[in-house]
Amino acid sequence: MAIGGIQRSAGGEASATPAREPLTPTTLAWLAVVPVAVVGVVLGWVLGPPLGRHLFAVNPHAYTFLPSPNFEGPLTPDPTQHARFVIALVVPAMFALGLLRLRAGRWRLPTRLVTVWVVAAQLAGVAFAALSGYEQRHVWLMWAPGRTYFPSWGLPAAVAFALLVVLWAARGSIPDRLTHHPGRRWDIVLGAAAIILALLWLLPYIYRGQNLSAANGAVQYNLMFSGDDILSVSDGRSPLVNYVGQYTQLLPYGLAPVLGLLNYTIGALTTGFTLLAVAGFACIYRVFRRLTRDPRIALALYVPFLAISVDPQTIVGDQRLSVAADFSIYSIRYLGPFVLAWLLARHLDGAAPRRRFWLFAVGGLVMINNVDFGVPALGATFVALWIARGPEGLLRRLLELIRDLALGVLAAAAAVCVLTLVRAGTLPDFGYAIYFARLFALIGVGQLPMPELGFHLVVYMTFVAALLTAVVRARRADSDATLTGMLAFSAIFGLGAASYYANRSHPDVLMALFSAWGFSVSLLAWVALRALWLGARQAELHQRVRGALPVLAALVCLGLTASTISGFPPPWSQVSRIQSNTGVIADVVPGAVPFLKAHTRPGDHVLLLMGLGHNIAREAGIVNVMPFNNPITMVLAQQVRLALHFLRASHGDQIFAVTSPTSDGYNAFNVLGQPTEWLPRGVSPTAR
């Protein structure tokens, strides 16, 4: 927090410590952070239950649940947890706004008292972070005993790394060889290295149809959902019209036609997802490159960020499992925000796009494509543009940004309307974009309680630190607007994306936030390194004392992320795995295609209740009107009604299911207490 608070005295020489000093935004932030944190905890404890009941409680009569929802975990809505999460976002936001507007210089306090208070607050923060990280071991015991996020040697190595960097900086300023730009050739080489490294780290998640059956079960399971979202377009579905995307609404329109050139193979699908993830990571490298002005430093910050993003949870032979195995994470959720971060960095640095309208137009598309991470990314862009240029003219800038935001989002919505009109002949239903957000968050599908202590609080503290550092920097007229803006973006985006974990507080889900966390860590570490290199020796003693712990904390976190580089996959083994054939062609539903061909005519509209049903329907020469990517996600009678509505609207009369006639998946169509005739005529036998 406020890491870049080291300042030089007039003339560049250390002066005697003054008896009393005016409060700066940095000092005020440290003095107030503990009381604000206490207030936040009290507000969450007291106001969480009543706010949850009024804001997030769902009318039990508004939805009809299927008798035995075929989904992982019970239906356990927790409106109190949602309300407390909102409070955890509002409190630091109001604190940051107060720091941005408050004129702290009118107050003076004894310098020694301020130093003691600031260091005490820092020690309290470090102690709480250490306790939260230590308590994570109890959280893991619920799922995988002895499992940790980092190598056992990670923390000691990170502390040693931080101390070495500080001692190295104390001996002198930045080495001369780092003050000279390496030249255009090295810029190209290191930029290419960033892309190649991302591709190599993601090789474990490329599979072909000939070896998908040998993949980790999580890879096969997740592919059914994200893959069918994309392949729905190949089956004649139109997201936001007659298909409800769980993860993405717009990406299928662009990716599916490209996959069609390769006959929609599993290899093309997994490679396409991987290349999208690589493109997103490349955008973050370009952000670091623009911030540091040096490709060597940019790559040094980028590699730990990349490593923590795809750090494997388990390794068995040449099979690796990380959040990257779920293609909905980096190929869908993070892609848009990473592209938006790159465009924002360019804009703040004076490059194209120079008009804020275009940023918000892209942000609008990112939001429509995936609201889970798109809304936080759009909000982060707004806040970054608002504070990056400093405290002057905040009200005028706010009004201009609201205007540009409205115009940009309207332009994005208009573009989507044109797209669906051309493709489907009708306007989109934007309510479908938040369909699954409501299903999972408010109704409680798969929801898990959040532990009181754990590493998630360290992640939260990092985002808050990035936000307050951005605000403190914004108060200084000489601060780098691009770095200030990216700190604000990483903080707001991370805090907003944390709703993903706040809803389903599983240790594995927290790892989906590690990329956003690693981005903030790299930015804070760069602020710390700049503070060390650009004048730590010239700062006054009390300033060096106050800045020591924040700098060390940022470097320790960078060292922790760097420790996950040990999980780098050997590329030769991955290439061999991709080329191998297991002798079994992947078939999600064995025999489904010939069975469907035998019981349908080409072009028939049917309802398929099976994984990758849209791809199976395309291969069988029929049309699957299923509006969801998998019957597992159908937990409400309302979803059944919607599926049957599309079947009847297309004059179809056949339903195919994978399960036996006695299972919940098949009998879901009879749970409303209606007579058997309620089903369309001609229900086909179950595909086995």
C-alpha positions in Angstrom: 0.0 0.0 0.0 1.3 3.4 -1.0 4.6 1.7 -1.8 6.0 4.6 -3.7 6.0 6.9 -0.7 9.8 7.5 -0.6 10.5 11.1 -1.4 13.6 13.2 -1.8 14.3 16.3 0.2 14.8 19.6 -1.5 18.2 19.6 -3.3 18.4 15.8 -3.2 20.1 15.6 0.2 18.8 14.0 3.3 17.7 16.6 5.8 17.3 16.5 9.5 14.1 14.8 10.7 11.6 17.6 11.4 9.9 17.6 14.8 6.4 17.9 13.2 5.3 17.2 9.6 2.2 17.9 7.5 0.2 14.8 6.7 0.6 13.6 3.1 -1.9 11.2 1.4 0.6 8.4 1.9 1.0 9.0 5.6 -2.8 9.5 6.0 -3.4 6.2 4.2 -1.2 4.3 6.7 -2.6 6.1 9.7 -6.2 5.3 8.7 -5.9 1.8 7.2 -6.2 -0.2 10.5 -9.2 1.8 11.8 -10.9 1.6 8.3 -10.3 -2.2 8.3 -11.9 -2.5 11.7 -14.9 -0.5 10.6 -15.2 -2.7 7.5 -15.3 -5.9 9.6 -17.9 -4.4 12.0 -20.1 -3.2 9.2 -19.9 -6.6 7.5 -20.7 -8.4 10.8 -23.6 -6.1 11.7 -25.1 -5.2 8.3 -24.4 -8.4 6.4 -27.5 -10.3 7.4 -30.1 -7.5 7.0 -28.5 -6.3 3.7 -28.4 -9.8 2.4 -32.1 -10.3 3.1 -33.1 -7.1 1.4 -30.7 -7.2 -1.6 -29.9 -10.8 -2.4 -32.6 -13.0 -0.9 -34.5 -14.9 -3.6 -38.2 -15.5 -3.4 -38.5 -19.3 -3.0 -41.7 -19.2 -5.0 -40.0 -17.5 -8.0 -38.2 -20.6 -9.1 -39.1 -24.3 -9.3 -36.1 -26.6 -8.7 -35.8 -30.0 -10.2 -36.2 -32.7 -7.5 -32.5 -33.8 -7.7 -30.5 -31.1 -9.4 -27.8 -32.9 -11.4 -25.1 -30.5 -10.4 -22.1 -30.5 -8.2 -23.0 -29.4 -4.7 -26.3 -28.5 -3.1 -28.5 -25.4 -3.7 -27.3 -23.2 -0.8 -27.9 -19.5 -1.4 -26.1 -17.3 1.1 -27.3 -13.7 0.7 -25.3 -12.7 3.8 -22.1 -13.7 2.2 -22.9 -11.7 -0.9 -23.8 -8.7 1.2 -20.5 -8.9 3.1 -18.6 -9.2 -0.1 -20.2 -6.0 -1.4 -19.3 -4.3 1.9 -15.7 -5.5 1.4 -15.7 -3.7 -1.9 -17.5 -0.5 -0.8 -15.3 0.2 2.2 -11.9 0.4 0.4 -13.6 2.3 -2.5 -14.9 4.9 -0.1 -11.5 5.0 1.7 -9.8 5.6 -1.6 -12.2 8.3 -2.7 -11.7 10.1 0.6 -7.9 10.0 0.1 -8.3 11.4 -3.4 -10.4 14.4 -2.2 -9.1 15.0 1.3 -6.6 17.9 1.9 -4.4 16.3 4.4 -1.6 18.9 4.5 -3.5 21.2 6.9 -2.8 18.8 9.8 0.7 18.4 11.4 1.8 15.6 13.8 5.1 14.8 15.5 7.3 12.9 13.0 8.3 10.2 15.4 4.7 9.5 16.4 3.7 9.2 12.8 6.6 6.9 12.0 5.8 4.6 15.0 2.1 4.6 14.0 2.8 3.9 10.3 5.3 1.1 11.1 2.8 -0.4 13.6 0.1 -0.5 11.0 2.5 -2.1 8.5 3.5 -4.8 11.0 -0.2 -5.5 11.8 -0.8 -5.9 8.0 2.1 -8.2 7.6 1.1 -10.3 10.6 -2.4 -10.6 9.4 -1.3 -11.6 5.9 1.1 -14.2 7.4 -1.7 -15.6 9.7 -4.1 -15.8 6.7 -1.6 -17.6 4.6 -0.8 -20.0 7.5 -4.4 -20.8 8.1 -4.8 -21.8 4.5 -3.5 -25.3 5.5 -6.8 -25.9 7.3 -8.8 -24.9 4.2 -6.8 -27.4 2.1 -7.5 -30.2 4.6 -11.2 -30.1 3.5 -10.2 -31.2 0.0 -6.6 -32.4 -0.4 -4.5 -32.9 2.8 -1.1 -31.3 2.6 -1.7 -29.4 -0.6 -0.3 -25.8 -0.8 -0.4 -23.1 -3.4 3.4 -22.6 -3.5 6.4 -24.9 -3.2 7.6 -25.6 0.4 10.7 -23.6 -0.3 8.8 -20.8 -1.9 8.3 -18.4 1.0 11.9 -18.6 2.4 13.2 -18.1 -1.2 10.9 -15.2 -1.7 12.1 -13.5 1.6 15.7 -14.1 0.6 15.1 -12.6 -2.8 13.5 -9.5 -1.4 16.3 -8.9 1.0 18.9 -9.4 -1.7 17.2 -6.9 -3.9 17.0 -4.3 -1.1 20.7 -4.8 -0.2 21.7 -4.6 -3.9 19.7 -1.3 -4.2 21.3 0.1 -1.0 24.8 -0.2 -2.5 23.9 2.2 -5.4 21.3 3.1 -7.9 20.2 1.0 -10.8 23.1 -0.5 -12.7 24.3 1.5 -15.7 23.7 -1.4 -18.1 19.9 -1.2 -17.3 19.7 2.5 -18.1 20.5 1.9 -21.8 17.8 0.6 -24.0 18.9 -2.7 -25.6 17.7 -1.7 -29.0 15.0 -2.6 -31.5 16.4 -6.1 -32.2 16.2 -7.1 -28.5 12.8 -5.6 -28.3 11.5 -8.0 -31.0 13.4 -11.0 -29.7 12.1 -10.6 -26.1 8.6 -9.9 -27.3 8.7 -13.1 -29.3 10.1 -14.9 -26.2 7.1 -13.7 -24.2 4.6 -15.2 -26.7 6.6 -18.5 -27.0 6.8 -18.9 -23.2 3.1 -18.5 -23.0 2.5 -21.1 -25.7 5.0 -23.5 -24.0 3.3 -23.1 -20.6 -0.1 -23.8 -22.2 1.0 -26.9 -24.3 -0.4 -29.3 -21.6 -3.9 -28.2 -22.5 -3.8 -29.0 -26.3 -5.4 -32.3 -27.1 -6.5 -34.1 -30.2 -9.5 -36.3 -30.7 -7.1 -39.3 -30.8 -5.8 -38.7 -27.3 -8.5 -36.7 -25.4 -9.7 -39.9 -23.8 -6.4 -40.0 -22.0 -6.7 -36.5 -20.7 -7.3 -35.6 -17.1 -11.0 -36.0 -16.3 -11.2 -32.2 -15.5 -10.1 -31.4 -19.0 -12.7 -33.6 -20.6 -15.4 -32.4 -18.2 -14.7 -28.6 -18.7 -14.4 -29.0 -22.4 -18.1 -30.1 -22.6 -19.2 -26.7 -21.3 -16.9 -24.2 -22.9 -16.6 -26.2 -26.1 -20.3 -26.4 -26.6 -20.7 -22.7 -26.0 -18.4 -22.2 -29.0 -19.8 -25.0 -31.2 -23.4 -23.9 -30.6 -23.0 -21.5 -33.6 -21.9 -24.4 -35.8 -25.2 -26.0 -35.0 -27.3 -23.0 -36.1 -27.7 -21.5 -32.6 -27.3 -17.8 -32.0 -26.2 -16.8 -28.5 -28.4 -14.1 -27.0 -31.2 -15.2 -29.3 -31.9 -18.9 -29.0 -28.9 -20.0 -27.0 -27.9 -19.0 -23.4 -24.1 -19.0 -23.2 -22.8 -20.0 -19.8 -19.4 -18.4 -20.3 -19.4 -16.4 -23.6 -22.0 -14.7 -25.7 -19.9 -13.2 -28.5 -16.8 -15.2 -28.9 -18.6 -18.1 -30.7 -19.5 -15.8 -33.6 -15.9 -15.2 -34.3 -14.2 -18.5 -33.3 -16.6 -21.1 -34.6 -16.3 -20.1 -38.3 -12.5 -20.4 -38.0 -12.9 -23.9 -36.4 -15.2 -24.8 -39.3 -12.2 -24.5 -41.7 -10.6 -27.3 -39.7 -13.9 -29.4 -39.5 -14.4 -28.5 -35.9 -12.0 -31.2 -34.6 -11.0 -31.5 -31.0 -7.5 -30.5 -31.9 -8.7 -27.4 -33.6 -10.9 -26.5 -30.6 -8.3 -27.0 -27.9 -5.6 -25.2 -30.0 -8.0 -22.3 -30.7 -8.7 -21.9 -27.0 -4.9 -22.1 -26.3 -4.0 -19.4 -28.9 -6.7 -17.1 -27.4 -5.1 -17.5 -24.0 -1.7 -16.8 -25.5 -3.0 -13.6 -27.1 -4.3 -12.5 -23.7 -1.0 -13.1 -22.0 0.8 -11.3 -24.8 -1.4 -8.2 -24.1 -0.1 -8.2 -20.5 3.5 -8.4 -21.6 2.8 -5.4 -23.8 1.5 -3.6 -20.7 4.7 -4.3 -18.8 6.7 -3.3 -21.8 5.0 0.1 -22.0 5.3 0.7 -18.3 9.0 -0.2 -17.9 10.2 1.1 -21.3 12.6 -1.8 -21.2 11.8 -5.3 -22.7 14.2 -7.0 -20.2 12.5 -5.6 -17.2 9.1 -6.3 -18.8 10.0 -9.9 -19.4 11.3 -10.2 -15.8 7.9 -9.0 -14.5 5.9 -11.0 -17.0 7.4 -14.5 -16.4 6.4 -14.7 -12.7 2.9 -13.4 -13.7 2.7 -16.1 -16.4 3.9 -18.8 -14.0 1.4 -18.1 -11.3 -1.4 -17.9 -13.8 -1.0 -21.4 -15.0 0.7 -23.0 -12.0 -0.4 -26.7 -12.0 -2.4 -28.0 -9.1 -1.4 -31.6 -9.8 1.2 -33.3 -12.1 0.9 -36.9 -13.1 3.5 -37.9 -15.8 3.0 -35.5 -18.7 -0.6 -34.7 -17.6 -1.0 -31.3 -15.8 -4.0 -29.8 -14.2 -4.3 -26.1 -13.6 -7.1 -23.5 -14.0 -5.9 -23.3 -17.6 -7.4 -26.7 -18.1 -10.8 -25.0 -17.8 -10.8 -23.1 -21.1 -13.5 -20.8 -19.8 -10.9 -19.1 -17.6 -8.1 -17.7 -19.8 -9.6 -18.2 -23.3 -12.9 -16.6 -22.4 -13.1 -14.8 -19.0 -9.6 -13.2 -19.0 -9.2 -12.6 -22.7 -11.3 -9.5 -23.0 -10.0 -7.8 -19.8 -6.4 -8.4 -20.8 -7.0 -6.9 -24.2 -8.8 -3.9 -22.6 -5.8 -3.5 -20.2 -3.4 -3.3 -23.1 -5.6 -0.7 -24.9 -5.9 1.3 -21.7 -2.2 1.4 -21.2 -1.7 2.6 -24.8 -4.3 5.3 -24.3 -2.8 6.6 -21.1 0.6 6.6 -22.7 -0.7 8.8 -25.6 -0.9 6.1 -28.3 -4.0 4.8 -30.1 -6.9 4.6 -29.2 -6.8 8.2 -28.3 -10.5 8.6 -27.8 -12.0 7.2 -24.6 -15.2 6.2 -26.6 -13.3 3.4 -28.3 -12.1 2.0 -24.9 -15.7 1.9 -23.6 -17.0 0.4 -26.9 -14.5 -2.4 -26.5 -15.3 -2.6 -22.8 -19.0 -2.9 -23.7 -18.3 -5.9 -25.9 -16.1 -7.5 -23.2 -19.0 -7.0 -20.7 -21.6 -8.5 -23.0 -19.4 -11.4 -23.9 -18.8 -12.4 -20.2 -20.3 -10.4 -17.4 -18.4 -12.2 -14.6 -15.1 -10.6 -15.6 -16.4 -8.1 -18.2 -18.2 -5.9 -15.8 -15.2 -5.5 -13.4 -12.9 -4.8 -16.4 -15.3 -2.1 -17.7 -15.5 -0.6 -14.2 -11.7 -0.8 -13.8 -11.2 1.1 -17.1 -13.6 3.8 -16.0 -11.9 4.3 -12.6 -8.4 4.2 -14.2 -9.3 6.9 -16.6 -10.9 9.0 -13.9 -7.9 9.1 -11.4 -4.8 8.5 -13.6 -4.5 12.2 -14.6 -4.5 13.5 -11.1 -7.0 15.2 -8.7 -7.6 18.3 -10.7 -10.9 18.5 -12.6 -12.2 15.3 -11.1 -15.9 16.3 -11.4 -15.6 17.5 -15.0 -13.7 14.4 -15.9 -16.3 12.2 -14.2 -19.1 13.8 -16.2 -17.2 13.4 -19.5 -16.4 9.7 -18.7 -20.0 9.0 -17.9 -21.0 10.4 -21.3 -18.3 8.4 -23.1 -19.2 5.3 -21.1 -22.8 5.6 -22.1 -22.0 6.2 -25.8 -19.4 3.3 -25.9 -21.7 0.8 -24.3 -24.6 1.8 -26.5 -22.4 1.4 -29.6 -21.4 -2.1 -28.4 -25.0 -3.0 -27.8 -25.9 -1.6 -31.3 -23.2 -3.7 -32.9 -24.5 -6.8 -31.2 -28.0 -6.0 -32.4 -26.8 -5.7 -35.9 -25.0 -9.0 -35.6 -28.0 -10.9 -34.4 -30.3 -9.3 -36.9 -28.1 -10.3 -39.7 -27.6 -13.8 -38.4 -30.9 -14.7 -36.8 -33.3 -12.0 -38.0 -34.1 -10.8 -34.5 -32.8 -8.6 -31.8 -30.8 -10.1 -28.9 -32.1 -10.8 -25.4 -29.4 -9.2 -23.3 -31.0 -10.8 -20.2 -29.4 -14.0 -21.4 -26.0 -12.4 -20.7 -26.7 -12.5 -16.9 -28.8 -15.7 -16.9 -26.1 -17.9 -15.4 -24.8 -15.1 -13.1 -28.2 -15.0 -11.5 -28.5 -18.8 -11.5 -25.2 -19.3 -9.7 -25.0 -16.3 -7.5 -28.5 -15.6 -6.3 -30.0 -19.1 -6.4 -27.0 -20.7 -4.9 -26.1 -23.4 -7.4 -22.7 -24.9 -6.4 -22.2 -22.2 -3.7 -19.8 -22.8 -0.9 -19.2 -20.8 2.3 -16.1 -18.6 2.5 -13.6 -19.5 5.2 -12.9 -16.8 7.8 -9.1 -16.9 7.3 -7.1 -18.1 4.3 -5.0 -17.0 1.4 -8.0 -15.2 -0.2 -7.5 -12.4 2.3 -3.9 -12.0 1.1 -5.2 -11.7 -2.4 -7.8 -9.1 -1.2 -5.2 -7.1 0.6 -3.0 -7.0 -2.5 -5.9 -5.5 -4.6 -6.6 -2.9 -1.9 -2.9 -2.0 -1.7 -2.8 -1.5 -5.5 -5.9 0.7 -5.3 -4.6 2.9 -2.5 -1.1 3.1 -4.1 -2.8 4.3 -7.3 -4.8 7.0 -5.4 -1.7 8.2 -3.5 0.2 8.4 -6.8 -2.7 10.3 -8.4 -2.4 13.0 -5.8 1.2 13.7 -7.0 1.3 15.8 -10.1 4.6 14.3 -11.3 3.4 10.6 -11.2 3.4 8.4 -14.2 -0.2 8.4 -15.4 0.1 5.1 -17.2 1.5 3.3 -14.1 -1.1 5.0 -11.9 -3.9 4.0 -14.2 -2.8 0.4 -14.5 -2.5 0.0 -10.7 -6.1 1.3 -10.5 -7.2 -1.1 -13.3 -5.6 -4.1 -11.7 -7.1 -3.3 -8.3 -10.7 -2.7 -9.4 -10.7 -5.6 -11.8 -9.3 -7.9 -9.2 -11.8 -6.9 -6.5 -14.7 -7.2 -9.0 -13.5 -10.6 -10.4 -13.2 -11.8 -6.8 -17.0 -12.3 -6.9 -16.2 -15.5 -8.7 -14.6 -16.8 -5.5 -17.0 -15.1 -3.2 -19.8 -17.2 -4.7 -18.0 -20.5 -4.8 -15.3 -20.3 -2.2 -13.4 -23.5 -3.2 -9.6 -23.4 -2.9 -9.4 -24.4 -6.6 -11.6 -21.4 -7.6 -9.3 -19.0 -5.8 -6.5 -20.1 -8.1 -8.6 -18.6 -11.0 -7.9 -15.2 -9.4 -4.1 -15.8 -9.3 -3.6 -14.2 -12.7 -5.3 -11.0 -11.6 -3.4 -11.2 -8.3 -0.1 -11.8 -10.1 -0.8 -8.7 -12.3 -1.2 -6.5 -9.3 1.8 -8.0 -7.6 4.0 -7.3 -10.6 2.8 -3.7 -10.8 3.4 -3.2 -7.1 6.8 -4.7 -7.4 7.7 -2.4 -10.2 6.6 0.6 -8.0 8.8 -0.8 -5.2 11.8 -1.2 -7.6 11.4 2.3 -8.9 11.3 3.6 -5.3 14.6 1.7 -4.6 16.3 2.7 -7.8 15.2 6.4 -8.0 16.2 7.9 -4.7 15.9 5.7 -1.7 19.4 6.7 -0.5 18.5 10.4 -0.8 15.3 10.1 1.2 15.1 11.2 4.8 15.5 8.5 7.5 11.9 8.5 8.6 10.8 8.1 5.0 13.1 5.1 4.5 11.8 3.5 7.6 8.2 3.9 6.6 8.9 2.6 3.1 10.9 -0.4 4.0 8.2 -2.9 4.9 5.9 -2.1 1.9 8.8 -2.5 -0.5 9.8 -5.8 1.1 6.2 -7.1 1.1 5.9 -6.3 -2.6 9.1 -8.1 -3.4 8.3 -11.1 -1.3 5.0 -11.5 -3.2 6.9 -11.2 -6.5 9.3 -13.9 -5.2 6.3 -16.1 -4.3 4.9 -15.8 -7.8 8.4 -16.5 -9.2 8.7 -19.7 -7.2 6.0 -21.2 -9.4 8.3 -21.1 -12.4 9.4 -24.5 -11.1 6.1 -25.8 -12.6 7.2 -25.1 -16.2 6.3 -28.1 -18.4 9.1 -29.7 -20.4 8.0 -28.9 -24.0 9.5 -32.1 -25.5 7.2 -34.3 -23.4 4.2 -32.2 -24.3 4.9 -32.3 -28.0 5.2 -36.1 -27.7 2.0 -36.3 -25.8 0.1 -34.2 -28.4 1.4 -36.4 -31.2 0.5 -39.6 -29.5 -2.5 -41.7 -30.3 -4.2 -43.6 -27.5 -6.0 -45.8 -30.0 -9.4 -44.5 -28.8 -11.2 -41.7 -30.6 -12.8 -39.3 -28.1 -16.5 -39.8 -28.1 -18.4 -38.1 -25.3 -21.5 -40.2 -25.9 -20.3 -43.5 -27.5 -22.5 -44.5 -30.4 -24.6 -41.3 -30.3 -24.0 -40.2 -33.9 -25.1 -43.5 -35.5 -28.0 -43.8 -33.1 -29.3 -40.3 -34.0 -28.9 -40.9 -37.7 -31.0 -44.0 -37.3 -33.8 -42.3 -35.5 -33.9 -38.9 -37.3 -34.0 -37.5 -40.8 -31.4 -35.0 -42.0 -32.2 -31.5 -40.9 -34.6 -32.6 -38.1 -34.8 -30.2 -35.1 -34.4 -32.2 -31.9 -33.5 -31.6 -28.2 -30.3 -33.4 -27.2 -29.6 -33.8 -23.5 -25.9 -34.7 -23.7 -22.5 -33.1 -23.4 -21.1 -31.5 -26.6 -24.6 -32.0 -28.0 -24.2 -29.3 -30.6 -21.1 -30.9 -32.0 -22.8 -34.3 -32.0 -25.9 -32.9 -33.8 -23.8 -31.3 -36.5 -22.0 -34.6 -37.1 -25.4 -36.4 -37.2 -26.8 -33.9 -39.7 -29.5 -32.6 -37.5 -30.1 -29.4 -35.4 -30.0 -29.4 -31.6 -32.3 -26.7 -30.2 -30.8 -27.1 -26.7 -30.4 -23.5 -25.4 -27.8 -24.6 -22.8 -24.4 -26.2 -23.1 -25.1 -29.3 -21.0 -28.1 -30.8 -19.2 -26.1 -30.7 -16.0 -26.7 -26.9 -15.9 -30.4 -27.4 -16.1 -31.5 -27.2 -12.4 -34.7 -25.2 -12.8 -38.1 -26.1 -14.3 -37.9 -22.8 -16.0 -34.9 -24.0 -17.9 -36.9 -27.1 -19.0 -39.7 -24.9 -20.2 -37.3 -22.7 -22.2 -35.7 -25.8 -23.9 -39.2 -27.1 -24.8 -40.2 -23.7 -26.1 -37.4 -23.7 -28.6 -38.2 -27.3 -29.6 -41.8 -26.4 -30.3 -41.0 -23.2 -32.0 -38.8 -25.1 -34.5 -41.6 -27.7 -35.0 -39.5 -30.5 -33.4 -41.0 -33.4 -31.5 -38.0 -35.5 -30.4 -35.9 -35.5 -27.2 -32.8 -37.6 -26.8 -31.1 -38.1 -23.5 -27.9 -39.9 -22.4 -29.2 -41.2 -19.1 -31.5 -44.1 -18.4 -35.2 -43.5 -18.3 -35.3 -43.8 -14.5 -32.7 -41.1 -13.9 -33.3 -37.5 -13.0 -31.8 -36.2 -16.2 -34.5 -37.9 -18.3 -37.4 -37.5 -15.9 -36.7 -33.7 -15.6 -39.3 -33.3 -18.2 -42.0 -34.6 -15.9 -41.2 -32.8 -12.7 -43.8 -30.1 -13.0 -46.5 -32.5 -12.1 -48.0 -32.4 -15.6 -49.4 -35.5 -17.3 -47.3 -37.5 -19.7 -48.9 -35.8 -22.7 -47.2 -32.6 -21.6 -44.1 -34.0 -23.4 -43.9 -33.5 -27.2 -45.0 -36.5 -29.1 -42.5 -39.0 -30.4 -40.0 -39.0 -27.5 -37.3 -41.3 -28.7 -35.6 -44.1 -26.8 -32.6 -43.2 -24.7 -29.2 -43.2 -26.5 -26.9 -45.6 -24.7 
